[in-house]
């Protein structure tokens, strides 16, 4: 029992170590109504084709993604701030997410402040999306990239694997997102856009 309690405490302490007491300053892009309506329509048309099992392609710019994130009612209500940058074939996500809704009540009143840059790898066999991190930072703790606080490659691979499993788990828990992944032919960041093709 003491071993389990000790292990649980260490896990809790590591998790708390990835959080911050205050939210990070995250850029925001509210965009124009025209851009928002265009992005929404583009997404609605793509979702229609996916639901009807028709081959489709969607290309979304960072501005289109950010305007939808900035106006998402659930994100606004829960004070979730996310900003996406797309450059060539690489993405960057800056986010500040309250722990209350993410840690199942284990950690309340804190924030996961994330800054990560990555490339996207889609596995057509397993129908999974995997991020190849270039940089990864939680709060002021740099886990990957320049000025990294960690030099343990094995633990970073383990963390990357865990993050990708969580990402794919979240996708699979959403029926529409899971259906999209099952029909996907490719998912990538290309020429500064997120490009998804279905078959």
GUPA-667021 format. One record per residue (C-alpha): residue number from 1; residue in three letters; x negated, y, z negated. Coordinates in steps of 0.2 Angstrom, whole numbers. Layout:
resi/resn/east/north/up
NUM/ALA/X/Y/Z
...
REM end
This chain:
resi/resn/east/north/up
1/UNK/0/0/0
2/UNK/-14/12/-5
3/UNK/-23/8/12
4/UNK/-6/12/22
5/UNK/-4/28/12
6/UNK/-22/34/14
7/UNK/-21/30/33
8/UNK/-4/40/34
9/UNK/-11/55/25
10/UNK/-27/55/36
11/UNK/-15/54/52
12/UNK/-4/68/44
13/UNK/-20/79/41
14/UNK/-26/77/58
15/UNK/-10/81/66
16/UNK/-8/97/55
17/UNK/-26/101/60
18/UNK/-19/103/78
19/UNK/-6/116/73
20/UNK/-7/134/68
21/UNK/2/144/55
22/UNK/7/158/68
23/UNK/12/157/86
24/UNK/0/161/100
25/UNK/1/175/112
26/UNK/8/167/128
27/UNK/10/177/144
28/UNK/28/177/151
29/UNK/35/180/168
30/UNK/53/184/168
31/UNK/53/188/187
32/UNK/67/195/197
33/UNK/85/189/199
34/UNK/81/184/217
35/UNK/66/174/213
36/UNK/76/165/199
37/UNK/91/161/210
38/UNK/79/155/224
39/UNK/70/143/212
40/UNK/86/137/205
41/UNK/93/134/222
42/UNK/77/125/228
43/UNK/78/114/213
44/UNK/97/110/215
45/UNK/94/105/233
46/UNK/80/94/229
47/UNK/90/86/214
48/UNK/105/83/226
49/UNK/93/74/238
50/UNK/86/63/224
51/UNK/103/59/217
52/UNK/108/53/235
53/UNK/92/43/238
54/UNK/86/54/252
55/UNK/68/58/256
56/UNK/64/76/250
57/UNK/50/87/246
58/UNK/49/102/234
59/UNK/36/115/233
60/UNK/36/126/217
61/UNK/24/141/214
62/UNK/19/146/197
63/UNK/30/161/198
64/UNK/45/150/202
65/UNK/41/138/187
66/UNK/38/153/175
67/UNK/54/162/179
68/UNK/64/146/176
69/UNK/54/143/160
70/UNK/57/161/154
71/UNK/75/160/157
72/UNK/78/142/150
73/UNK/92/144/137
74/UNK/85/129/126
75/UNK/67/136/127
76/UNK/74/154/121
77/UNK/85/147/107
78/UNK/70/136/100
79/UNK/57/149/103
80/UNK/47/138/114
81/UNK/35/148/125
82/UNK/26/140/140
83/UNK/17/149/154
84/UNK/10/140/170
85/UNK/-5/145/181
86/UNK/-8/135/197
87/UNK/-25/137/206
88/UNK/-29/127/221
89/UNK/-27/109/215
90/UNK/-28/113/196
91/UNK/-14/118/184
92/UNK/-16/127/167
93/UNK/-2/127/154
94/UNK/-2/139/139
95/UNK/11/135/126
96/UNK/17/139/109
97/UNK/29/127/102
98/UNK/37/127/85
99/UNK/33/110/76
100/UNK/51/109/68
101/UNK/58/101/84
102/UNK/43/91/89
103/UNK/37/82/74
104/UNK/53/74/68
105/UNK/53/84/52
106/UNK/35/79/47
107/UNK/28/96/50
108/UNK/39/111/48
109/UNK/35/130/50
110/UNK/20/128/61
111/UNK/16/129/79
112/UNK/7/118/92
113/UNK/-3/131/102
114/UNK/-9/123/117
115/UNK/-21/129/131
116/UNK/-25/115/144
117/UNK/-31/114/162
118/UNK/-29/98/172
119/UNK/-27/90/188
120/UNK/-12/78/191
121/UNK/-14/60/196
122/UNK/2/50/202
123/UNK/1/31/201
124/UNK/14/25/214
125/UNK/13/7/207
126/UNK/17/11/189
127/UNK/27/27/194
128/UNK/18/37/181
129/UNK/11/55/180
130/UNK/-6/56/172
131/UNK/-16/72/168
132/UNK/-34/73/170
133/UNK/-39/86/158
134/UNK/-53/99/162
135/UNK/-50/109/146
136/UNK/-39/105/131
137/UNK/-37/117/116
138/UNK/-25/116/101
139/UNK/-26/133/92
140/UNK/-44/137/89
141/UNK/-49/118/90
142/UNK/-57/115/107
143/UNK/-56/97/111
144/UNK/-62/96/129
145/UNK/-72/108/140
146/UNK/-85/122/136
147/UNK/-88/125/118
148/UNK/-79/108/113
149/UNK/-78/105/95
150/UNK/-79/86/99
151/UNK/-93/76/107
152/UNK/-84/59/105
153/UNK/-80/53/122
154/UNK/-70/38/116
155/UNK/-59/48/105
156/UNK/-56/60/119
157/UNK/-51/46/131
158/UNK/-40/39/117
159/UNK/-32/57/115
160/UNK/-29/59/134
161/UNK/-21/42/135
162/UNK/-10/46/120
163/UNK/-5/62/128
164/UNK/-1/54/145
165/UNK/9/41/137
166/UNK/19/54/127
167/UNK/22/64/144
168/UNK/28/49/153
169/UNK/39/44/138
170/UNK/47/61/138
171/UNK/50/60/157
172/UNK/57/42/155
173/UNK/69/48/141
174/UNK/77/60/153
175/UNK/88/50/165
176/UNK/86/63/180
177/UNK/68/64/178
178/UNK/66/45/177
179/UNK/76/43/193
180/UNK/65/56/201
181/UNK/49/47/196
182/UNK/56/30/202
183/UNK/59/38/219
184/UNK/43/48/220
185/UNK/30/45/233
186/UNK/18/58/227
187/UNK/17/71/213
188/UNK/2/84/214
189/UNK/-4/101/213
190/UNK/-9/107/230
191/UNK/-14/124/236
192/UNK/-8/132/221
193/UNK/9/124/221
194/UNK/17/109/212
195/UNK/22/97/227
196/UNK/34/82/224
197/UNK/39/70/238
198/UNK/51/57/236
199/UNK/55/42/248
REM end
